[in-house]
Amino acid sequence: MNNYKELKIWQKSVELAVKVYQITKDFPKEELYGITSQIRRSAISIASNIAEGAGRNSKKDFNNFLGISNGSICELETQLIIAQQVNFVNQQVLESVQQEIVEIQKMNWSLKKSLVNSL
């Protein structure tokens, strides 16, 4: 599975990371090394772990990296909920991102299931 760029889950994860950068660009400057950085790193981690797992030579490794990617998805959602509660993100933006997160999570679990079934 070397061509990770063809995976819809990777493409959607990259789109989500770009969206997160757009959302966080207006966060308070004093949060640049705080929640802004943390949110951006977790968003980047989603697609990065999918790519790294796909680049490995075994389905077992790929499955493991998909698990790490899913952890990053949960981390991102948690951080965005906190950002909304401290009024850095409005409810409408949060809900929009949460819809994308749920879609990526479903894709992740489906891909993990297909990998496990093919082992």
Z-matrix of the N, CA and C atoms (Angstrom, degrees):
N
C 1 1.452
C 2 1.526 1 107.85
N 3 1.284 2 117.39 1 61.92
C 4 1.454 3 120.34 2 -175.91
C 5 1.524 4 114.21 3 -83.81
N 6 1.328 5 118.38 4 -23.06
C 7 1.451 6 119.64 5 -176.05
C 8 1.533 7 111.36 6 -94.17
N 9 1.321 8 114.38 7 70.77
C 10 1.463 9 121.17 8 -177.25
C 11 1.510 10 112.53 9 -62.47
N 12 1.340 11 118.14 10 -25.50
C 13 1.462 12 121.02 11 -177.53
C 14 1.520 13 112.52 12 -66.08
N 15 1.326 14 117.57 13 -17.43
C 16 1.454 15 121.22 14 177.32
C 17 1.522 16 112.45 15 -85.49
N 18 1.323 17 117.76 16 -11.41
C 19 1.457 18 121.57 17 -179.26
C 20 1.532 19 110.41 18 -74.97
N 21 1.324 20 116.40 19 125.92
C 22 1.478 21 121.10 20 178.79
C 23 1.530 22 110.97 21 -59.44
N 24 1.321 23 116.72 22 -37.18
C 25 1.462 24 119.80 23 -179.37
C 26 1.526 25 110.88 24 -63.79
N 27 1.327 26 117.22 25 -37.88
C 28 1.467 27 120.46 26 178.02
C 29 1.535 28 109.00 27 -68.07
N 30 1.332 29 117.14 28 -45.30
C 31 1.462 30 121.10 29 -179.63
C 32 1.530 31 111.40 30 -59.47
N 33 1.323 32 116.49 31 -45.42
C 34 1.467 33 120.46 32 179.66
C 35 1.527 34 111.16 33 -67.01
N 36 1.316 35 117.07 34 -34.02
C 37 1.463 36 120.79 35 178.64
C 38 1.528 37 111.29 36 -68.40
N 39 1.314 38 116.80 37 -37.62
C 40 1.466 39 120.67 38 175.74
C 41 1.527 40 109.60 39 -65.58
N 42 1.327 41 116.88 40 -44.14
C 43 1.471 42 120.78 41 177.39
C 44 1.523 43 111.02 42 -58.92
N 45 1.328 44 116.45 43 -40.63
C 46 1.461 45 120.67 44 178.66
C 47 1.524 46 110.94 45 -64.36
N 48 1.321 47 117.05 46 -42.16
C 49 1.472 48 120.47 47 179.10
C 50 1.529 49 110.79 48 -61.95
N 51 1.313 50 116.46 49 -41.31
C 52 1.469 51 120.20 50 178.06
C 53 1.528 52 110.13 51 -63.64
N 54 1.318 53 116.52 52 -42.80
C 55 1.464 54 120.98 53 178.08
C 56 1.528 55 110.73 54 -61.60
N 57 1.322 56 116.89 55 -41.27
C 58 1.466 57 121.22 56 179.32
C 59 1.529 58 110.22 57 -62.29
N 60 1.324 59 117.62 58 -39.95
C 61 1.471 60 120.28 59 176.76
C 62 1.525 61 110.40 60 -61.86
N 63 1.322 62 116.97 61 -40.61
C 64 1.466 63 120.52 62 178.86
C 65 1.530 64 111.14 63 -65.43
N 66 1.327 65 115.97 64 -41.42
C 67 1.465 66 120.65 65 -179.83
C 68 1.519 67 111.18 66 -65.22
N 69 1.314 68 117.31 67 -41.66
C 70 1.467 69 121.30 68 -173.45
C 71 1.530 70 113.95 69 -84.51
N 72 1.316 71 118.17 70 -7.23
C 73 1.471 72 119.28 71 -177.57
C 74 1.534 73 112.51 72 -64.09
N 75 1.316 74 116.83 73 -23.69
C 76 1.464 75 120.28 74 -179.89
C 77 1.525 76 113.35 75 -101.84
N 78 1.331 77 116.83 76 9.31
C 79 1.469 78 119.50 77 175.18
C 80 1.530 79 108.81 78 -64.59
N 81 1.319 80 118.17 79 156.36
C 82 1.468 81 120.59 80 179.42
C 83 1.531 82 111.46 81 -55.78
N 84 1.312 83 115.54 82 140.33
C 85 1.473 84 120.98 83 -177.83
C 86 1.523 85 112.10 84 -60.02
N 87 1.322 86 117.80 85 -32.04
C 88 1.467 87 119.90 86 179.94
C 89 1.532 88 111.86 87 -69.34
N 90 1.331 89 117.48 88 -10.81
C 91 1.466 90 121.87 89 177.42
C 92 1.527 91 112.89 90 -97.45
N 93 1.330 92 117.53 91 4.71
C 94 1.462 93 120.83 92 -177.24
C 95 1.528 94 111.86 93 -54.61
N 96 1.321 95 116.99 94 -40.96
C 97 1.471 96 120.83 95 -179.38
C 98 1.528 97 111.86 96 -99.45
N 99 1.301 98 115.96 97 7.80
C 100 1.458 99 121.47 98 178.20
C 101 1.516 100 109.48 99 -108.17
N 102 1.323 101 115.59 100 -117.76
C 103 1.466 102 120.54 101 -173.81
C 104 1.529 103 112.77 102 -63.90
N 105 1.331 104 117.91 103 -32.09
C 106 1.469 105 119.90 104 178.84
C 107 1.516 106 110.60 105 -60.18
N 108 1.311 107 115.70 106 -50.22
C 109 1.464 108 120.88 107 179.26
C 110 1.517 109 111.48 108 -62.56
N 111 1.317 110 116.52 109 -42.98
C 112 1.463 111 121.23 110 -178.27
C 113 1.532 112 111.47 111 -63.42
N 114 1.318 113 116.69 112 -43.71
C 115 1.462 114 121.07 113 179.08
C 116 1.527 115 110.54 114 -63.54
N 117 1.315 116 116.05 115 -44.91
C 118 1.469 117 119.80 116 -179.30
C 119 1.527 118 111.40 117 -64.12
N 120 1.331 119 116.59 118 -41.60
C 121 1.465 120 119.26 119 -179.31
C 122 1.525 121 111.61 120 -65.72
N 123 1.318 122 117.66 121 -40.05
C 124 1.464 123 118.77 122 179.42
C 125 1.528 124 110.64 123 -68.14
N 126 1.330 125 117.99 124 -36.75
C 127 1.471 126 120.83 125 178.10
C 128 1.531 127 110.71 126 -65.10
N 129 1.313 128 116.73 127 -43.02
C 130 1.464 129 121.20 128 178.70
C 131 1.523 130 110.66 129 -65.29
N 132 1.301 131 116.56 130 -35.77
C 133 1.460 132 122.10 131 -177.51
C 134 1.529 133 112.79 132 -62.80
N 135 1.311 134 117.09 133 -29.58
C 136 1.467 135 120.64 134 -178.57
C 137 1.523 136 109.75 135 -61.04
N 138 1.324 137 117.23 136 -58.92
C 139 1.466 138 121.24 137 -179.00
C 140 1.525 139 111.61 138 -67.69
N 141 1.325 140 116.73 139 -35.93
C 142 1.474 141 120.20 140 -178.11
C 143 1.521 142 111.65 141 -63.34
N 144 1.325 143 117.13 142 -41.28
C 145 1.463 144 119.79 143 179.74
C 146 1.525 145 111.84 144 -71.46
N 147 1.305 146 117.29 145 -32.57
C 148 1.466 147 119.86 146 174.69
C 149 1.522 148 109.34 147 -63.79
N 150 1.322 149 116.32 148 -46.07
C 151 1.467 150 120.63 149 179.54
C 152 1.525 151 111.18 150 -63.24
N 153 1.321 152 116.96 151 -45.43
C 154 1.457 153 119.78 152 -178.94
C 155 1.527 154 111.07 153 -63.45
N 156 1.317 155 116.81 154 -43.44
C 157 1.465 156 120.18 155 178.80
C 158 1.516 157 112.36 156 -63.10
N 159 1.342 158 116.06 157 -41.57
C 160 1.462 159 120.06 158 179.13
C 161 1.522 160 110.96 159 -65.29
N 162 1.301 161 116.61 160 -28.63
C 163 1.459 162 121.17 161 -179.74
C 164 1.517 163 114.09 162 -79.79
N 165 1.293 164 117.20 163 -10.05
C 166 1.461 165 121.48 164 177.73
C 167 1.521 166 109.54 165 -76.16
N 168 1.303 167 115.39 166 165.95
C 169 1.459 168 119.27 167 -175.12
C 170 1.520 169 114.61 168 -96.07
N 171 1.314 170 117.51 169 11.19
C 172 1.459 171 117.40 170 179.54
C 173 1.526 172 110.64 171 -141.82
N 174 1.311 173 114.27 172 150.20
C 175 1.456 174 120.42 173 177.33
C 176 1.526 175 110.60 174 -66.55
N 177 1.324 176 116.03 175 -32.82
C 178 1.463 177 120.58 176 178.75
C 179 1.532 178 110.51 177 -62.58
N 180 1.332 179 116.72 178 -44.88
C 181 1.465 180 120.26 179 177.26
C 182 1.525 181 111.20 180 -63.59
N 183 1.330 182 115.85 181 -43.78
C 184 1.465 183 120.36 182 179.40
C 185 1.522 184 109.85 183 -59.02
N 186 1.318 185 116.89 184 -44.94
C 187 1.454 186 122.13 185 178.74
C 188 1.532 187 110.81 186 -58.62
N 189 1.320 188 116.44 187 -42.24
C 190 1.461 189 121.08 188 178.85
C 191 1.532 190 111.25 189 -62.07
N 192 1.315 191 116.61 190 -44.61
C 193 1.464 192 119.90 191 -179.58
C 194 1.533 193 111.83 192 -68.85
N 195 1.324 194 116.84 193 -29.76
C 196 1.469 195 119.00 194 173.79
C 197 1.524 196 110.34 195 -65.56
N 198 1.325 197 116.58 196 -35.38
C 199 1.464 198 120.13 197 175.18
C 200 1.519 199 111.87 198 -63.57
N 201 1.322 200 115.85 199 -41.81
C 202 1.471 201 120.25 200 177.37
C 203 1.528 202 109.76 201 -64.39
N 204 1.326 203 116.13 202 -41.53
C 205 1.463 204 120.78 203 178.09
C 206 1.529 205 110.71 204 -60.21
N 207 1.324 206 116.66 205 -41.82
C 208 1.460 207 119.77 206 179.01
C 209 1.532 208 111.16 207 -64.46
N 210 1.323 209 116.52 208 -36.56
C 211 1.460 210 119.74 209 174.92
C 212 1.519 211 111.28 210 -60.55
N 213 1.325 212 116.21 211 -39.81
C 214 1.467 213 120.55 212 178.10
C 215 1.520 214 111.54 213 -66.54
N 216 1.337 215 116.68 214 -34.31
C 217 1.465 216 120.54 215 177.03
C 218 1.535 217 109.77 216 -62.39
N 219 1.327 218 115.63 217 -45.48
C 220 1.471 219 120.13 218 179.21
C 221 1.530 220 110.80 219 -65.02
N 222 1.312 221 116.12 220 -39.44
C 223 1.469 222 120.94 221 177.88
C 224 1.527 223 109.80 222 -62.08
N 225 1.316 224 116.94 223 -46.09
C 226 1.464 225 121.02 224 179.47
C 227 1.522 226 111.06 225 -59.36
N 228 1.318 227 116.70 226 -47.36
C 229 1.467 228 119.33 227 -178.85
C 230 1.528 229 111.11 228 -61.06
N 231 1.315 230 116.89 229 -42.25
C 232 1.471 231 121.27 230 178.84
C 233 1.526 232 110.70 231 -60.45
N 234 1.317 233 116.48 232 -45.79
C 235 1.468 234 120.45 233 -179.12
C 236 1.526 235 111.69 234 -65.61
N 237 1.320 236 117.05 235 -36.80
C 238 1.464 237 119.72 236 177.70
C 239 1.529 238 111.92 237 -69.25
N 240 1.328 239 116.93 238 -34.87
C 241 1.461 240 120.33 239 175.46
C 242 1.525 241 109.86 240 -63.54
N 243 1.316 242 116.56 241 -43.01
C 244 1.469 243 120.68 242 176.88
C 245 1.523 244 109.69 243 -62.55
N 246 1.331 245 117.50 244 -44.59
C 247 1.468 246 121.46 245 179.25
C 248 1.522 247 110.95 246 -60.02
N 249 1.324 248 116.87 247 -37.00
C 250 1.459 249 120.11 248 177.94
C 251 1.524 250 110.19 249 -68.69
N 252 1.316 251 117.13 250 -40.02
C 253 1.463 252 120.75 251 -177.78
C 254 1.526 253 113.16 252 -69.70
N 255 1.337 254 117.31 253 -22.65
C 256 1.469 255 120.05 254 175.45
C 257 1.536 256 110.68 255 -100.85
N 258 1.342 257 114.83 256 15.80
C 259 1.465 258 123.14 257 173.89
C 260 1.528 259 115.03 258 66.14
N 261 1.333 260 117.72 259 31.61
C 262 1.464 261 120.96 260 172.44
C 263 1.531 262 110.59 261 -90.47
N 264 1.335 263 116.56 262 -22.77
C 265 1.466 264 123.39 263 -178.58
C 266 1.519 265 107.43 264 -133.43
N 267 1.336 266 116.44 265 135.95
C 268 1.465 267 117.38 266 177.65
C 269 1.531 268 110.58 267 -83.15
N 270 1.302 269 115.88 268 163.30
C 271 1.472 270 122.85 269 -174.77
C 272 1.523 271 111.72 270 -59.39
N 273 1.308 272 117.29 271 -39.88
C 274 1.462 273 121.43 272 -178.47
C 275 1.532 274 111.14 273 -63.68
N 276 1.306 275 117.55 274 -42.87
C 277 1.470 276 121.56 275 177.78
C 278 1.526 277 109.86 276 -64.78
N 279 1.327 278 116.26 277 -44.29
C 280 1.464 279 120.52 278 178.95
C 281 1.525 280 110.73 279 -58.39
N 282 1.312 281 117.17 280 -46.97
C 283 1.464 282 120.63 281 -178.56
C 284 1.529 283 111.90 282 -63.68
N 285 1.317 284 116.78 283 -37.26
C 286 1.465 285 121.10 284 177.95
C 287 1.532 286 110.81 285 -63.40
N 288 1.326 287 115.68 286 -45.10
C 289 1.466 288 120.06 287 179.50
C 290 1.526 289 110.05 288 -67.94
N 291 1.313 290 117.01 289 -38.26
C 292 1.462 291 120.02 290 179.15
C 293 1.528 292 111.69 291 -61.70
N 294 1.324 293 117.74 292 -34.36
C 295 1.465 294 120.54 293 176.03
C 296 1.531 295 110.45 294 -62.99
N 297 1.312 296 116.21 295 -42.16
C 298 1.469 297 120.28 296 178.12
C 299 1.528 298 110.71 297 -66.96
N 300 1.321 299 116.50 298 -38.53
C 301 1.460 300 121.01 299 178.81
C 302 1.534 301 110.38 300 -61.97
N 303 1.316 302 116.76 301 -45.80
C 304 1.464 303 120.48 302 179.86
C 305 1.527 304 110.26 303 -61.51
N 306 1.310 305 117.17 304 -41.90
C 307 1.465 306 120.80 305 178.91
C 308 1.535 307 111.02 306 -61.38
N 309 1.322 308 116.85 307 -44.39
C 310 1.463 309 120.66 308 179.53
C 311 1.524 310 110.65 309 -66.90
N 312 1.325 311 117.05 310 -39.35
C 313 1.462 312 119.87 311 177.22
C 314 1.522 313 111.42 312 -60.77
N 315 1.316 314 117.18 313 -43.35
C 316 1.465 315 120.82 314 178.73
C 317 1.520 316 110.84 315 -62.49
N 318 1.312 317 116.19 316 -43.00
C 319 1.464 318 120.41 317 178.31
C 320 1.533 319 110.36 318 -63.40
N 321 1.325 320 115.69 319 -39.93
C 322 1.462 321 120.92 320 -179.95
C 323 1.523 322 110.26 321 -61.81
N 324 1.327 323 116.26 322 -49.43
C 325 1.462 324 119.56 323 -178.31
C 326 1.523 325 111.66 324 -64.94
N 327 1.320 326 117.48 325 -36.85
C 328 1.466 327 120.21 326 177.50
C 329 1.523 328 111.24 327 -65.03
N 330 1.310 329 116.06 328 -43.06
C 331 1.469 330 119.94 329 178.85
C 332 1.520 331 110.61 330 -65.70
N 333 1.335 332 116.88 331 -42.80
C 334 1.472 333 120.49 332 177.15
C 335 1.530 334 110.29 333 -59.30
N 336 1.314 335 116.61 334 -44.00
C 337 1.470 336 120.79 335 -178.90
C 338 1.522 337 110.46 336 -62.80
N 339 1.329 338 117.40 337 -42.27
C 340 1.466 339 119.83 338 -179.32
C 341 1.531 340 110.71 339 -67.39
N 342 1.323 341 116.94 340 -34.09
C 343 1.472 342 119.89 341 177.14
C 344 1.523 343 111.29 342 -67.50
N 345 1.334 344 116.35 343 -43.81
C 346 1.448 345 120.71 344 -179.73
C 347 1.535 346 110.46 345 -64.10
N 348 1.323 347 116.30 346 -40.74
C 349 1.462 348 120.57 347 -179.42
C 350 1.531 349 112.29 348 -68.17
N 351 1.318 350 117.06 349 -21.62
C 352 1.465 351 119.86 350 -178.52
C 353 1.519 352 113.05 351 -98.04
N 354 1.334 353 117.44 352 2.27
C 355 1.475 354 120.45 353 178.97
C 356 1.510 355 111.66 354 -74.68
